[in-house]
Amino acid sequence: MSVSYNIRLDEDLKNEAFEVFKRYGISPAQAIKMFLKLTAETKTIPISLSYQANAITLEAVRELKEGKGKVYDSLEALLVDAKHEEV
């Protein structure tokens, strides 16, 4: 049994990725099937999910560890504060 699945994505991302598929001689559908098949077979996501923090993030973590910086009770409080700092 075959099913259809629709996704929304950024047009630039689509164009860049489809160009890569074209260079490999495969269709977008084939590439997505390959990804899903490998996911199902390995029971993992077959891409690197490692995260490398940038300098700003590392500095923020250091400040928090040293008791500096701001701690927020909620995301809403952070967003309100961020909005005030933009002005």
PDB file of N, CA, C and O in Angstrom:
ATOM      1  N   MET A   1       0.843  -1.184   0.000  1.00  0.00           N
ATOM      2  CA  MET A   1       0.000   0.000   0.000  1.00  0.00           C
ATOM      3  C   MET A   1       0.886   1.244   0.000  1.00  0.00           C
ATOM      4  O   MET A   1       1.861   1.317   0.748  1.00  0.00           O
ATOM      5  N   SER A   2       0.555   2.190  -0.814  1.00  0.00           N
ATOM      6  CA  SER A   2       1.306   3.430  -0.943  1.00  0.00           C
ATOM      7  C   SER A   2       0.469   4.588  -0.403  1.00  0.00           C
ATOM      8  O   SER A   2      -0.747   4.625  -0.592  1.00  0.00           O
ATOM      9  N   VAL A   3       1.126   5.530   0.269  1.00  0.00           N
ATOM     10  CA  VAL A   3       0.432   6.707   0.794  1.00  0.00           C
ATOM     11  C   VAL A   3       1.147   7.959   0.345  1.00  0.00           C
ATOM     12  O   VAL A   3       2.327   7.927  -0.004  1.00  0.00           O
ATOM     13  N   SER A   4       0.420   9.066   0.356  1.00  0.00           N
ATOM     14  CA  SER A   4       1.011  10.368   0.036  1.00  0.00           C
ATOM     15  C   SER A   4       1.190  11.150   1.317  1.00  0.00           C
ATOM     16  O   SER A   4       0.420  10.996   2.265  1.00  0.00           O
ATOM     17  N   TYR A   5       2.212  11.993   1.343  1.00  0.00           N
ATOM     18  CA  TYR A   5       2.472  12.832   2.504  1.00  0.00           C
ATOM     19  C   TYR A   5       2.956  14.178   1.991  1.00  0.00           C
ATOM     20  O   TYR A   5       3.930  14.250   1.242  1.00  0.00           O
ATOM     21  N   ASN A   6       2.278  15.242   2.393  1.00  0.00           N
ATOM     22  CA  ASN A   6       2.653  16.589   1.957  1.00  0.00           C
ATOM     23  C   ASN A   6       3.403  17.308   3.062  1.00  0.00           C
ATOM     24  O   ASN A   6       3.060  17.180   4.238  1.00  0.00           O
ATOM     25  N   ILE A   7       4.425  18.062   2.690  1.00  0.00           N
ATOM     26  CA  ILE A   7       5.156  18.875   3.672  1.00  0.00           C
ATOM     27  C   ILE A   7       5.310  20.289   3.124  1.00  0.00           C
ATOM     28  O   ILE A   7       5.306  20.509   1.913  1.00  0.00           O
ATOM     29  N   ARG A   8       5.444  21.227   4.033  1.00  0.00           N
ATOM     30  CA  ARG A   8       5.728  22.610   3.650  1.00  0.00           C
ATOM     31  C   ARG A   8       7.185  22.884   4.013  1.00  0.00           C
ATOM     32  O   ARG A   8       7.650  22.503   5.087  1.00  0.00           O
ATOM     33  N   LEU A   9       7.900  23.549   3.106  1.00  0.00           N
ATOM     34  CA  LEU A   9       9.265  23.922   3.403  1.00  0.00           C
ATOM     35  C   LEU A   9       9.625  25.194   2.663  1.00  0.00           C
ATOM     36  O   LEU A   9       8.968  25.590   1.700  1.00  0.00           O
ATOM     37  N   ASP A  10      10.669  25.810   3.130  1.00  0.00           N
ATOM     38  CA  ASP A  10      11.165  27.041   2.542  1.00  0.00           C
ATOM     39  C   ASP A  10      11.580  26.771   1.092  1.00  0.00           C
ATOM     40  O   ASP A  10      12.232  25.767   0.805  1.00  0.00           O
ATOM     41  N   GLU A  11      11.203  27.663   0.195  1.00  0.00           N
ATOM     42  CA  GLU A  11      11.487  27.455  -1.229  1.00  0.00           C
ATOM     43  C   GLU A  11      12.985  27.396  -1.517  1.00  0.00           C
ATOM     44  O   GLU A  11      13.423  26.594  -2.341  1.00  0.00           O
ATOM     45  N   ASP A  12      13.777  28.239  -0.844  1.00  0.00           N
ATOM     46  CA  ASP A  12      15.230  28.207  -1.065  1.00  0.00           C
ATOM     47  C   ASP A  12      15.813  26.868  -0.631  1.00  0.00           C
ATOM     48  O   ASP A  12      16.658  26.298  -1.321  1.00  0.00           O
ATOM     49  N   LEU A  13      15.355  26.369   0.521  1.00  0.00           N
ATOM     50  CA  LEU A  13      15.826  25.064   0.997  1.00  0.00           C
ATOM     51  C   LEU A  13      15.461  23.979  -0.006  1.00  0.00           C
ATOM     52  O   LEU A  13      16.293  23.138  -0.345  1.00  0.00           O
ATOM     53  N   LYS A  14      14.229  23.996  -0.478  1.00  0.00           N
ATOM     54  CA  LYS A  14      13.778  23.015  -1.468  1.00  0.00           C
ATOM     55  C   LYS A  14      14.662  23.060  -2.709  1.00  0.00           C
ATOM     56  O   LYS A  14      15.137  22.026  -3.180  1.00  0.00           O
ATOM     57  N   ASN A  15      14.880  24.257  -3.233  1.00  0.00           N
ATOM     58  CA  ASN A  15      15.672  24.394  -4.460  1.00  0.00           C
ATOM     59  C   ASN A  15      17.096  23.901  -4.274  1.00  0.00           C
ATOM     60  O   ASN A  15      17.632  23.206  -5.137  1.00  0.00           O
ATOM     61  N   GLU A  16      17.710  24.256  -3.156  1.00  0.00           N
ATOM     62  CA  GLU A  16      19.090  23.819  -2.902  1.00  0.00           C
ATOM     63  C   GLU A  16      19.169  22.307  -2.755  1.00  0.00           C
ATOM     64  O   GLU A  16      20.056  21.670  -3.324  1.00  0.00           O
ATOM     65  N   ALA A  17      18.245  21.731  -1.994  1.00  0.00           N
ATOM     66  CA  ALA A  17      18.260  20.281  -1.786  1.00  0.00           C
ATOM     67  C   ALA A  17      17.967  19.533  -3.079  1.00  0.00           C
ATOM     68  O   ALA A  17      18.620  18.532  -3.375  1.00  0.00           O
ATOM     69  N   PHE A  18      16.994  20.005  -3.850  1.00  0.00           N
ATOM     70  CA  PHE A  18      16.635  19.321  -5.089  1.00  0.00           C
ATOM     71  C   PHE A  18      17.792  19.349  -6.083  1.00  0.00           C
ATOM     72  O   PHE A  18      17.950  18.419  -6.874  1.00  0.00           O
ATOM     73  N   GLU A  19      18.599  20.404  -6.051  1.00  0.00           N
ATOM     74  CA  GLU A  19      19.785  20.458  -6.910  1.00  0.00           C
ATOM     75  C   GLU A  19      20.772  19.352  -6.532  1.00  0.00           C
ATOM     76  O   GLU A  19      21.377  18.729  -7.403  1.00  0.00           O
ATOM     77  N   VAL A  20      20.929  19.116  -5.241  1.00  0.00           N
ATOM     78  CA  VAL A  20      21.820  18.040  -4.787  1.00  0.00           C
ATOM     79  C   VAL A  20      21.281  16.689  -5.267  1.00  0.00           C
ATOM     80  O   VAL A  20      22.037  15.865  -5.780  1.00  0.00           O
ATOM     81  N   PHE A  21      19.977  16.466  -5.100  1.00  0.00           N
ATOM     82  CA  PHE A  21      19.381  15.210  -5.568  1.00  0.00           C
ATOM     83  C   PHE A  21      19.626  15.030  -7.061  1.00  0.00           C
ATOM     84  O   PHE A  21      19.965  13.939  -7.520  1.00  0.00           O
ATOM     85  N   LYS A  22      19.451  16.113  -7.811  1.00  0.00           N
ATOM     86  CA  LYS A  22      19.642  16.066  -9.263  1.00  0.00           C
ATOM     87  C   LYS A  22      21.071  15.654  -9.601  1.00  0.00           C
ATOM     88  O   LYS A  22      21.289  14.846 -10.504  1.00  0.00           O
ATOM     89  N   ARG A  23      22.055  16.212  -8.873  1.00  0.00           N
ATOM     90  CA  ARG A  23      23.459  15.855  -9.122  1.00  0.00           C
ATOM     91  C   ARG A  23      23.715  14.377  -8.861  1.00  0.00           C
ATOM     92  O   ARG A  23      24.566  13.770  -9.510  1.00  0.00           O
ATOM     93  N   TYR A  24      22.976  13.790  -7.905  1.00  0.00           N
ATOM     94  CA  TYR A  24      23.119  12.364  -7.619  1.00  0.00           C
ATOM     95  C   TYR A  24      22.275  11.500  -8.551  1.00  0.00           C
ATOM     96  O   TYR A  24      22.370  10.272  -8.533  1.00  0.00           O
ATOM     97  N   GLY A  25      21.458  12.148  -9.357  1.00  0.00           N
ATOM     98  CA  GLY A  25      20.632  11.403 -10.297  1.00  0.00           C
ATOM     99  C   GLY A  25      19.426  10.735  -9.658  1.00  0.00           C
ATOM    100  O   GLY A  25      18.930   9.725 -10.159  1.00  0.00           O
ATOM    101  N   ILE A  26      18.957  11.295  -8.557  1.00  0.00           N
ATOM    102  CA  ILE A  26      17.776  10.732  -7.903  1.00  0.00           C
ATOM    103  C   ILE A  26      16.699  11.809  -7.771  1.00  0.00           C
ATOM    104  O   ILE A  26      16.987  13.006  -7.760  1.00  0.00           O
ATOM    105  N   SER A  27      15.479  11.359  -7.673  1.00  0.00           N
ATOM    106  CA  SER A  27      14.363  12.293  -7.507  1.00  0.00           C
ATOM    107  C   SER A  27      14.210  12.654  -6.027  1.00  0.00           C
ATOM    108  O   SER A  27      14.707  11.939  -5.157  1.00  0.00           O
ATOM    109  N   PRO A  28      13.526  13.756  -5.746  1.00  0.00           N
ATOM    110  CA  PRO A  28      13.251  14.099  -4.341  1.00  0.00           C
ATOM    111  C   PRO A  28      12.514  12.963  -3.627  1.00  0.00           C
ATOM    112  O   PRO A  28      12.810  12.668  -2.469  1.00  0.00           O
ATOM    113  N   ALA A  29      11.572  12.334  -4.297  1.00  0.00           N
ATOM    114  CA  ALA A  29      10.831  11.227  -3.683  1.00  0.00           C
ATOM    115  C   ALA A  29      11.772  10.074  -3.323  1.00  0.00           C
ATOM    116  O   ALA A  29      11.648   9.476  -2.254  1.00  0.00           O
ATOM    117  N   GLN A  30      12.717   9.767  -4.222  1.00  0.00           N
ATOM    118  CA  GLN A  30      13.680   8.700  -3.938  1.00  0.00           C
ATOM    119  C   GLN A  30      14.562   9.063  -2.743  1.00  0.00           C
ATOM    120  O   GLN A  30      14.841   8.214  -1.897  1.00  0.00           O
ATOM    121  N   ALA A  31      14.998  10.313  -2.673  1.00  0.00           N
ATOM    122  CA  ALA A  31      15.854  10.745  -1.568  1.00  0.00           C
ATOM    123  C   ALA A  31      15.112  10.632  -0.235  1.00  0.00           C
ATOM    124  O   ALA A  31      15.671  10.169   0.759  1.00  0.00           O
ATOM    125  N   ILE A  32      13.865  11.056  -0.227  1.00  0.00           N
ATOM    126  CA  ILE A  32      13.080  10.994   1.010  1.00  0.00           C
ATOM    127  C   ILE A  32      12.818   9.541   1.394  1.00  0.00           C
ATOM    128  O   ILE A  32      12.883   9.193   2.573  1.00  0.00           O
ATOM    129  N   LYS A  33      12.524   8.690   0.412  1.00  0.00           N
ATOM    130  CA  LYS A  33      12.329   7.261   0.698  1.00  0.00           C
ATOM    131  C   LYS A  33      13.594   6.646   1.275  1.00  0.00           C
ATOM    132  O   LYS A  33      13.526   5.828   2.192  1.00  0.00           O
ATOM    133  N   MET A  34      14.769   7.044   0.732  1.00  0.00           N
ATOM    134  CA  MET A  34      16.036   6.530   1.249  1.00  0.00           C
ATOM    135  C   MET A  34      16.210   6.916   2.716  1.00  0.00           C
ATOM    136  O   MET A  34      16.600   6.092   3.542  1.00  0.00           O
ATOM    137  N   PHE A  35      15.916   8.177   3.028  1.00  0.00           N
ATOM    138  CA  PHE A  35      16.024   8.658   4.404  1.00  0.00           C
ATOM    139  C   PHE A  35      15.087   7.867   5.322  1.00  0.00           C
ATOM    140  O   PHE A  35      15.499   7.415   6.391  1.00  0.00           O
ATOM    141  N   LEU A  36      13.832   7.700   4.907  1.00  0.00           N
ATOM    142  CA  LEU A  36      12.854   6.986   5.733  1.00  0.00           C
ATOM    143  C   LEU A  36      13.218   5.515   5.892  1.00  0.00           C
ATOM    144  O   LEU A  36      13.072   4.952   6.977  1.00  0.00           O
ATOM    145  N   LYS A  37      13.691   4.890   4.815  1.00  0.00           N
ATOM    146  CA  LYS A  37      14.087   3.478   4.884  1.00  0.00           C
ATOM    147  C   LYS A  37      15.239   3.282   5.855  1.00  0.00           C
ATOM    148  O   LYS A  37      15.215   2.357   6.667  1.00  0.00           O
ATOM    149  N   LEU A  38      16.247   4.142   5.782  1.00  0.00           N
ATOM    150  CA  LEU A  38      17.380   4.035   6.697  1.00  0.00           C
ATOM    151  C   LEU A  38      16.952   4.306   8.136  1.00  0.00           C
ATOM    152  O   LEU A  38      17.446   3.659   9.060  1.00  0.00           O
ATOM    153  N   THR A  39      16.047   5.246   8.332  1.00  0.00           N
ATOM    154  CA  THR A  39      15.522   5.525   9.671  1.00  0.00           C
ATOM    155  C   THR A  39      14.833   4.282  10.226  1.00  0.00           C
ATOM    156  O   THR A  39      15.074   3.895  11.370  1.00  0.00           O
ATOM    157  N   ALA A  40      13.983   3.663   9.426  1.00  0.00           N
ATOM    158  CA  ALA A  40      13.252   2.476   9.867  1.00  0.00           C
ATOM    159  C   ALA A  40      14.201   1.306  10.144  1.00  0.00           C
ATOM    160  O   ALA A  40      14.032   0.584  11.126  1.00  0.00           O
ATOM    161  N   GLU A  41      15.190   1.124   9.282  1.00  0.00           N
ATOM    162  CA  GLU A  41      16.119  -0.005   9.439  1.00  0.00           C
ATOM    163  C   GLU A  41      17.022   0.142  10.654  1.00  0.00           C
ATOM    164  O   GLU A  41      17.293  -0.838  11.348  1.00  0.00           O
ATOM    165  N   THR A  42      17.489   1.351  10.914  1.00  0.00           N
ATOM    166  CA  THR A  42      18.460   1.560  11.995  1.00  0.00           C
ATOM    167  C   THR A  42      17.823   2.017  13.303  1.00  0.00           C
ATOM    168  O   THR A  42      18.476   2.037  14.346  1.00  0.00           O
ATOM    169  N   LYS A  43      16.550   2.383  13.239  1.00  0.00           N
ATOM    170  CA  LYS A  43      15.839   2.910  14.412  1.00  0.00           C
ATOM    171  C   LYS A  43      16.540   4.146  14.984  1.00  0.00           C
ATOM    172  O   LYS A  43      16.487   4.416  16.184  1.00  0.00           O
ATOM    173  N   THR A  44      17.193   4.883  14.090  1.00  0.00           N
ATOM    174  CA  THR A  44      17.856   6.139  14.455  1.00  0.00           C
ATOM    175  C   THR A  44      17.580   7.153  13.351  1.00  0.00           C
ATOM    176  O   THR A  44      17.097   6.800  12.275  1.00  0.00           O
ATOM    177  N   ILE A  45      17.889   8.399  13.626  1.00  0.00           N
ATOM    178  CA  ILE A  45      17.819   9.416  12.589  1.00  0.00           C
ATOM    179  C   ILE A  45      19.198   9.461  11.930  1.00  0.00           C
ATOM    180  O   ILE A  45      20.185   9.783  12.591  1.00  0.00           O
ATOM    181  N   PRO A  46      19.275   9.146  10.651  1.00  0.00           N
ATOM    182  CA  PRO A  46      20.583   8.968  10.007  1.00  0.00           C
ATOM    183  C   PRO A  46      21.283  10.257   9.591  1.00  0.00           C
ATOM    184  O   PRO A  46      21.835  10.349   8.494  1.00  0.00           O
ATOM    185  N   ILE A  47      21.257  11.231  10.461  1.00  0.00           N
ATOM    186  CA  ILE A  47      21.994  12.469  10.251  1.00  0.00           C
ATOM    187  C   ILE A  47      22.616  12.861  11.576  1.00  0.00           C
ATOM    188  O   ILE A  47      22.175  12.411  12.634  1.00  0.00           O
ATOM    189  N   SER A  48      23.614  13.678  11.521  1.00  0.00           N
ATOM    190  CA  SER A  48      24.270  14.130  12.741  1.00  0.00           C
ATOM    191  C   SER A  48      23.383  15.135  13.464  1.00  0.00           C
ATOM    192  O   SER A  48      22.968  16.139  12.884  1.00  0.00           O
ATOM    193  N   LEU A  49      23.099  14.862  14.717  1.00  0.00           N
ATOM    194  CA  LEU A  49      22.315  15.788  15.527  1.00  0.00           C
ATOM    195  C   LEU A  49      23.186  16.447  16.594  1.00  0.00           C
ATOM    196  O   LEU A  49      22.687  17.013  17.566  1.00  0.00           O
ATOM    197  N   SER A  50      24.492  16.359  16.389  1.00  0.00           N
ATOM    198  CA  SER A  50      25.389  16.999  17.345  1.00  0.00           C
ATOM    199  C   SER A  50      25.238  18.504  17.232  1.00  0.00           C
ATOM    200  O   SER A  50      24.975  19.034  16.152  1.00  0.00           O
ATOM    201  N   TYR A  51      25.404  19.180  18.339  1.00  0.00           N
ATOM    202  CA  TYR A  51      25.209  20.622  18.387  1.00  0.00           C
ATOM    203  C   TYR A  51      26.485  21.272  18.872  1.00  0.00           C
ATOM    204  O   TYR A  51      27.036  20.889  19.904  1.00  0.00           O
ATOM    205  N   GLN A  52      26.947  22.243  18.136  1.00  0.00           N
ATOM    206  CA  GLN A  52      28.120  23.007  18.531  1.00  0.00           C
ATOM    207  C   GLN A  52      27.651  24.401  18.923  1.00  0.00           C
ATOM    208  O   GLN A  52      27.204  25.174  18.075  1.00  0.00           O
ATOM    209  N   ALA A  53      27.754  24.718  20.201  1.00  0.00           N
ATOM    210  CA  ALA A  53      27.336  26.032  20.678  1.00  0.00           C
ATOM    211  C   ALA A  53      28.262  27.101  20.110  1.00  0.00           C
ATOM    212  O   ALA A  53      29.470  26.898  19.993  1.00  0.00           O
ATOM    213  N   ASN A  54      27.670  28.250  19.759  1.00  0.00           N
ATOM    214  CA  ASN A  54      28.494  29.350  19.257  1.00  0.00           C
ATOM    215  C   ASN A  54      29.036  30.162  20.435  1.00  0.00           C
ATOM    216  O   ASN A  54      28.693  29.891  21.586  1.00  0.00           O
ATOM    217  N   ALA A  55      29.868  31.144  20.155  1.00  0.00           N
ATOM    218  CA  ALA A  55      30.534  31.930  21.201  1.00  0.00           C
ATOM    219  C   ALA A  55      29.528  32.653  22.093  1.00  0.00           C
ATOM    220  O   ALA A  55      29.743  32.756  23.301  1.00  0.00           O
ATOM    221  N   ILE A  56      28.449  33.150  21.528  1.00  0.00           N
ATOM    222  CA  ILE A  56      27.440  33.873  22.317  1.00  0.00           C
ATOM    223  C   ILE A  56      26.778  32.929  23.320  1.00  0.00           C
ATOM    224  O   ILE A  56      26.579  33.289  24.481  1.00  0.00           O
ATOM    225  N   THR A  57      26.440  31.724  22.870  1.00  0.00           N
ATOM    226  CA  THR A  57      25.814  30.743  23.756  1.00  0.00           C
ATOM    227  C   THR A  57      26.783  30.324  24.859  1.00  0.00           C
ATOM    228  O   THR A  57      26.400  30.236  26.026  1.00  0.00           O
ATOM    229  N   LEU A  58      28.032  30.067  24.491  1.00  0.00           N
ATOM    230  CA  LEU A  58      29.027  29.667  25.495  1.00  0.00           C
ATOM    231  C   LEU A  58      29.227  30.757  26.544  1.00  0.00           C
ATOM    232  O   LEU A  58      29.366  30.456  27.729  1.00  0.00           O
ATOM    233  N   GLU A  59      29.242  32.008  26.123  1.00  0.00           N
ATOM    234  CA  GLU A  59      29.384  33.131  27.056  1.00  0.00           C
ATOM    235  C   GLU A  59      28.175  33.205  27.985  1.00  0.00           C
ATOM    236  O   GLU A  59      28.332  33.442  29.182  1.00  0.00           O
ATOM    237  N   ALA A  60      26.980  33.008  27.452  1.00  0.00           N
ATOM    238  CA  ALA A  60      25.769  33.044  28.273  1.00  0.00           C
ATOM    239  C   ALA A  60      25.779  31.927  29.316  1.00  0.00           C
ATOM    240  O   ALA A  60      25.394  32.152  30.463  1.00  0.00           O
ATOM    241  N   VAL A  61      26.208  30.747  28.935  1.00  0.00           N
ATOM    242  CA  VAL A  61      26.296  29.628  29.877  1.00  0.00           C
ATOM    243  C   VAL A  61      27.322  29.935  30.963  1.00  0.00           C
ATOM    244  O   VAL A  61      27.079  29.676  32.142  1.00  0.00           O
ATOM    245  N   ARG A  62      28.468  30.487  30.563  1.00  0.00           N
ATOM    246  CA  ARG A  62      29.504  30.841  31.549  1.00  0.00           C
ATOM    247  C   ARG A  62      28.972  31.856  32.550  1.00  0.00           C
ATOM    248  O   ARG A  62      29.202  31.722  33.751  1.00  0.00           O
ATOM    249  N   GLU A  63      28.260  32.874  32.061  1.00  0.00           N
ATOM    250  CA  GLU A  63      27.694  33.893  32.943  1.00  0.00           C
ATOM    251  C   GLU A  63      26.709  33.283  33.936  1.00  0.00           C
ATOM    252  O   GLU A  63      26.722  33.619  35.120  1.00  0.00           O
ATOM    253  N   LEU A  64      25.867  32.399  33.455  1.00  0.00           N
ATOM    254  CA  LEU A  64      24.898  31.769  34.353  1.00  0.00           C
ATOM    255  C   LEU A  64      25.589  30.915  35.408  1.00  0.00           C
ATOM    256  O   LEU A  64      25.178  30.912  36.568  1.00  0.00           O
ATOM    257  N   LYS A  65      26.624  30.196  35.019  1.00  0.00           N
ATOM    258  CA  LYS A  65      27.364  29.374  35.980  1.00  0.00           C
ATOM    259  C   LYS A  65      28.038  30.235  37.040  1.00  0.00           C
ATOM    260  O   LYS A  65      28.211  29.796  38.177  1.00  0.00           O
ATOM    261  N   GLU A  66      28.416  31.447  36.680  1.00  0.00           N
ATOM    262  CA  GLU A  66      29.058  32.368  37.619  1.00  0.00           C
ATOM    263  C   GLU A  66      28.043  33.194  38.403  1.00  0.00           C
ATOM    264  O   GLU A  66      28.421  34.079  39.171  1.00  0.00           O
ATOM    265  N   GLY A  67      26.765  32.909  38.213  1.00  0.00           N
ATOM    266  CA  GLY A  67      25.723  33.646  38.935  1.00  0.00           C
ATOM    267  C   GLY A  67      25.385  34.988  38.315  1.00  0.00           C
ATOM    268  O   GLY A  67      24.679  35.797  38.916  1.00  0.00           O
ATOM    269  N   LYS A  68      25.885  35.222  37.120  1.00  0.00           N
ATOM    270  CA  LYS A  68      25.582  36.461  36.413  1.00  0.00           C
ATOM    271  C   LYS A  68      24.472  36.181  35.408  1.00  0.00           C
ATOM    272  O   LYS A  68      23.985  35.054  35.318  1.00  0.00           O
ATOM    273  N   GLY A  69      24.082  37.170  34.676  1.00  0.00           N
ATOM    274  CA  GLY A  69      23.056  36.982  33.668  1.00  0.00           C
ATOM    275  C   GLY A  69      21.677  36.986  34.282  1.00  0.00           C
ATOM    276  O   GLY A  69      21.530  37.167  35.491  1.00  0.00           O
ATOM    277  N   LYS A  70      20.674  36.789  33.467  1.00  0.00           N
ATOM    278  CA  LYS A  70      19.287  36.817  33.914  1.00  0.00           C
ATOM    279  C   LYS A  70      18.686  35.427  33.850  1.00  0.00           C
ATOM    280  O   LYS A  70      18.970  34.651  32.938  1.00  0.00           O
ATOM    281  N   VAL A  71      17.859  35.129  34.823  1.00  0.00           N
ATOM    282  CA  VAL A  71      17.110  33.882  34.839  1.00  0.00           C
ATOM    283  C   VAL A  71      15.637  34.256  34.776  1.00  0.00           C
ATOM    284  O   VAL A  71      15.186  35.139  35.507  1.00  0.00           O
ATOM    285  N   TYR A  72      14.898  33.599  33.920  1.00  0.00           N
ATOM    286  CA  TYR A  72      13.487  33.910  33.727  1.00  0.00           C
ATOM    287  C   TYR A  72      12.611  32.759  34.225  1.00  0.00           C
ATOM    288  O   TYR A  72      12.980  31.588  34.145  1.00  0.00           O
ATOM    289  N   ASP A  73      11.450  33.133  34.737  1.00  0.00           N
ATOM    290  CA  ASP A  73      10.492  32.136  35.213  1.00  0.00           C
ATOM    291  C   ASP A  73       9.696  31.516  34.076  1.00  0.00           C
ATOM    292  O   ASP A  73       9.139  30.428  34.219  1.00  0.00           O
ATOM    293  N   SER A  74       9.644  32.213  32.945  1.00  0.00           N
ATOM    294  CA  SER A  74       8.843  31.715  31.825  1.00  0.00           C
ATOM    295  C   SER A  74       9.385  32.273  30.512  1.00  0.00           C
ATOM    296  O   SER A  74      10.138  33.247  30.486  1.00  0.00           O
ATOM    297  N   LEU A  75       8.983  31.634  29.449  1.00  0.00           N
ATOM    298  CA  LEU A  75       9.348  32.111  28.122  1.00  0.00           C
ATOM    299  C   LEU A  75       8.737  33.481  27.870  1.00  0.00           C
ATOM    300  O   LEU A  75       9.362  34.346  27.256  1.00  0.00           O
ATOM    301  N   GLU A  76       7.516  33.672  28.345  1.00  0.00           N
ATOM    302  CA  GLU A  76       6.841  34.954  28.148  1.00  0.00           C
ATOM    303  C   GLU A  76       7.639  36.097  28.782  1.00  0.00           C
ATOM    304  O   GLU A  76       7.773  37.166  28.186  1.00  0.00           O
ATOM    305  N   ALA A  77       8.169  35.874  29.988  1.00  0.00           N
ATOM    306  CA  ALA A  77       8.955  36.903  30.667  1.00  0.00           C
ATOM    307  C   ALA A  77      10.213  37.233  29.868  1.00  0.00           C
ATOM    308  O   ALA A  77      10.592  38.398  29.750  1.00  0.00           O
ATOM    309  N   LEU A  78      10.848  36.216  29.330  1.00  0.00           N
ATOM    310  CA  LEU A  78      12.038  36.435  28.513  1.00  0.00           C
ATOM    311  C   LEU A  78      11.687  37.244  27.277  1.00  0.00           C
ATOM    312  O   LEU A  78      12.413  38.172  26.919  1.00  0.00           O
ATOM    313  N   LEU A  79      10.578  36.904  26.615  1.00  0.00           N
ATOM    314  CA  LEU A  79      10.189  37.608  25.401  1.00  0.00           C
ATOM    315  C   LEU A  79       9.839  39.064  25.675  1.00  0.00           C
ATOM    316  O   LEU A  79      10.163  39.944  24.877  1.00  0.00           O
ATOM    317  N   VAL A  80       9.179  39.323  26.804  1.00  0.00           N
ATOM    318  CA  VAL A  80       8.857  40.704  27.178  1.00  0.00           C
ATOM    319  C   VAL A  80      10.145  41.485  27.385  1.00  0.00           C
ATOM    320  O   VAL A  80      10.280  42.606  26.894  1.00  0.00           O
ATOM    321  N   ASP A  81      11.094  40.896  28.111  1.00  0.00           N
ATOM    322  CA  ASP A  81      12.371  41.559  28.366  1.00  0.00           C
ATOM    323  C   ASP A  81      13.143  41.782  27.061  1.00  0.00           C
ATOM    324  O   ASP A  81      13.721  42.849  26.854  1.00  0.00           O
ATOM    325  N   ALA A  82      13.152  40.792  26.200  1.00  0.00           N
ATOM    326  CA  ALA A  82      13.858  40.911  24.922  1.00  0.00           C
ATOM    327  C   ALA A  82      13.235  42.022  24.076  1.00  0.00           C
ATOM    328  O   ALA A  82      13.946  42.767  23.402  1.00  0.00           O
ATOM    329  N   LYS A  83      11.929  42.128  24.114  1.00  0.00           N
ATOM    330  CA  LYS A  83      11.252  43.149  23.325  1.00  0.00           C
ATOM    331  C   LYS A  83      11.631  44.540  23.825  1.00  0.00           C
ATOM    332  O   LYS A  83      11.808  45.457  23.023  1.00  0.00           O
ATOM    333  N   HIS A  84      11.758  44.707  25.144  1.00  0.00           N
ATOM    334  CA  HIS A  84      12.152  46.005  25.709  1.00  0.00           C
ATOM    335  C   HIS A  84      13.592  46.360  25.369  1.00  0.00           C
ATOM    336  O   HIS A  84      13.924  47.534  25.206  1.00  0.00           O
ATOM    337  N   GLU A  85      14.461  45.333  25.262  1.00  0.00           N
ATOM    338  CA  GLU A  85      15.862  45.594  24.944  1.00  0.00           C
ATOM    339  C   GLU A  85      16.066  45.966  23.487  1.00  0.00           C
ATOM    340  O   GLU A  85      17.075  46.584  23.148  1.00  0.00           O
ATOM    341  N   GLU A  86      15.125  45.602  22.612  1.00  0.00           N
ATOM    342  CA  GLU A  86      15.241  45.937  21.193  1.00  0.00           C
ATOM    343  C   GLU A  86      15.135  47.433  20.962  1.00  0.00           C
ATOM    344  O   GLU A  86      15.742  47.966  20.032  1.00  0.00           O
ATOM    345  N   VAL A  87      14.372  48.109  21.797  1.00  0.00           N
ATOM    346  CA  VAL A  87      14.089  49.536  21.594  1.00  0.00           C
ATOM    347  C   VAL A  87      15.285  50.382  21.863  1.00  0.00           C
ATOM    348  O   VAL A  87      15.216  51.605  21.738  1.00  0.00           O
TER     349      VAL A  87
END
